[in-house]
């Protein structure tokens, strides 16, 4: 898949919001704290599946168990902007 899409990714645990700045995209973050465990949901635009795999790998590398990945909307023809750090 080489199309830009909006994804919602939920994982167990929490991290500092500044970590999202390293992703090079605009992300919304929501922390859920019920009586069982803390989970974090991030929603944002991902350029393609390679970028999605990279993000999921980053979450894995910091030890955050993946709970859910959902493609919310395909953005065919929309350019993907990346951070050129």
HUURKA-V389557 format. One record per residue. PHI is phi as a letter, one per 20 degrees, with the letter a starting at -180 (NA if undefined). PSI is psi as a letter, one per 40 degrees, with the letter a starting at -180 (none if undefined). OMEGA is omega in radians with two decimals (none if undefined). Layout:
PHI/PSI/OMEGA  PHI/PSI/OMEGA
This chain:
NA/h/-3.13  d/f/-3.13  d/i/3.06  f/i/-3.13  b/i/3.05  e/h/-3.13  c/i/2.96  d/h/-3.08  c/h/3.14  d/h/3.13  b/i/-3.14  e/h/3.11  o/a/-3.13  b/i/3.07  b/i/3.13  f/h/-3.11  g/d/3.14  f/d/3.11  g/d/-3.13  f/d/3.12  f/d/3.13  f/e/-3.12  f/e/3.08  m/f/3.13  b/i/3.08  e/h/-3.13  c/i/2.98  d/i/-3.10  c/i/3.12  c/h/3.09  d/h/3.09  d/h/-3.14  c/g/3.02  e/a/-3.04  f/e/-3.08  e/d/-3.09  b/i/3.07  e/h/3.00  c/i/-3.14  c/h/3.08  d/h/3.04  d/i/3.14  c/h/-3.14  a/i/-3.11  e/h/3.09  c/h/-3.01  f/d/-3.07  a/a/-3.10  f/d/3.10  f/d/3.11  f/d/3.10  f/d/3.13  f/d/3.10  f/d/3.11  f/d/3.14  f/d/3.08  f/d/3.11  f/d/3.10  f/d/3.11  f/d/-3.09  f/d/3.09  e/e/3.01  n/f/3.14  d/h/-3.11  f/h/-3.13  f/h/3.12  d/d/-3.06  a/i/3.01  c/h/-3.11  c/h/3.03  e/h/-3.07  e/d/-3.03  a/h/3.03  e/i/-3.12  c/g/-3.10  g/h/3.09  n/e/3.13  e/h/3.11  f/i/3.11  d/h/3.13  d/h/3.11  d/i/3.11  e/h/-3.11  d/f/3.14  f/none/none
